[in-house]
Amino acid sequence: MMLIQNKQVAIVGGGPGGLTLARLLQLKNVNAKVYERDLDKNARVQGAPLDLHESSGLAALQKASLLEEFKMNYMPGADRTTITDHQAKAVFSDHETQKEENFGHEHFRPEIDRGVLRKLLIDSLHPESIAWDSHFLSLEKRGEGWLLHFKNGKSAYADIVIAADGANSKIRPYITDIKPFYSGITMLEGNIHEGEKAVPQVAAILRGGKIMAFGNEKNILMGQKANGEIGFYASFKTAKDWVSASGLDFADPSQVLGWFRKEYSEWSTIWDELFENTTMPFIPRPIYCMPLDQAWKAQSNLTMLGDAAHVMPPFAGEGVNMAMLDALELSECLTAREHDSIEKSISSYETAMRKRASQIARESLINGELMHSENALAAMTEFFSANKHE
C-alpha cells in the first residue's frame, strides 16, 4: 500500500512547481491541496515566458497527461533568438533556420506564457483543490503533522507539507537555516503592453521571439509574451544593496530612463523606447543562489521544491524546469512502494534534488559571469551558433 494513502498533503504555493505536484499526486488519488496567496486565479502573473525542456518541464507535463494541452497553448516561434550588440546590430539569429515544431528533440525549448501555463495546470486539478487568498504565515506541530496558519485568519491541518513558495520561502526556515548568497547581478524587469505599437524599433528586431543584447559588461534580455506584450530585463553587475542605494523611484519612468541613459550611456537610443513605454512600476530583482553544497536532515512530514529549495540565477533557463522536475521526482518518491517510511522517501528525493540542482546552479553562475563579461557578445554568439537547432 502507498505510504501516503489517506494522508492530507498541503502544497504551499501555486506556481508551476506546486501546481504540477498537485496534479501528479491527484492522478494517484492522493489528497493534495494547494494554498496560494493570490486572491484568485485571475491574479496578474509576473515574469518572462517559460521555455520548457525535454527531460524536465516537458517530461513532467507528459507524466501529468498535459502534453497535448501544452501543444495547443504554447507560442510557436517564441524561442527564436536574436543576439545583438549594444548598438542593436544583430550578430546572430536562428529565425530563418529553426524548425517550427520539434517535440522530442533535446534542444527544442518551446515557450509558454506563465499565465497560460498556470491556467492549464489549475484547470487540470479537482475543483476546490486550491485555497486562494491563503498567504502563509507559520507552521505549528500538531501530532504527526502540521497546523498551517494564514494571514486571512484561517488554519489548516496537513500530514505532509511541501514548500513551493519560491525564493523567499517562509517554510524553508523550518527545514534548514542555510541562506542564499547574492550572485553579484541585479536585473531590472519591465513590461510593455501592445509591444509592436509601443516599441516599434525593438519589436522589429524581436520578431515575436527573444533578444539578447550584450555590451560593456551589461545586458538587455527580452522575450515575446502572450497578448502582444513584451517583457524585458536590464541585467548588470552591482552591489547587493543597489535597490535601496540607487535612490530610484521604480514607479517614476523619467527617473529610471535617466538611470538607464547614464548607466548604459554607450548603448543605442533605440533601447530608450523600452524604458519610455514600460507599464509601471519597474521591478528590481537582485539575483541570489543557494550554496552549491547545501545539505540538511530529511524530515518525515516536510520538504520543499523549486526556488524554495534551490533558488538560482536564470542564466541557464532552468528554474521552472527544475521546479517541475522536482514535482515529478517528489511525486514518484512519495507514491513509490520501495521505501518503508515517508522520511526515507523524502530523503531519497532531497538527496537527488540537491545534487541535480547544484550542477545546474553552477552552470547558471558560470553563464551569468560569461554574460556580464567584456567578451560576452563573442562568447554568447559562439555558444548559440554551436547549439543551433540541427
Secondary structure, 3 states (H helix, E strand, C coil): CCCCCCCEEEEECCCHHHHHHHHHHHHCCCEEEEECCCCCCCCCCCCCCEECCCCCHHHHHHHCCCHHHHHHHCECCCCCEEEEECCCCEEEECCCCCCCCCCCCCCCCCEECHHHHHHHHHHCCCCCCEECCCCEEEEEEECCEEEEEECCCCEEEECEEEECCCCCCCCHHHCCCCCCEEEEEEEEEEEECCHHHHCHHHHHHHCCCEEEEEECCEEEEEEECHHHCEEEEEEEECCCCHHHHCCCCCCCHHHHHHHHHHHCCCCCHHHHHHHHCCCCCCEEEEEEECCCCCCCCCCCCEEECCHHHHCCCCCCCCHHHHHHHHHHHHHHHHHCCCCCCHHHHHHHHHHHHHHHHHHHHHHHHHHHHHHCCCCHHHHHHHHHHHCCCC
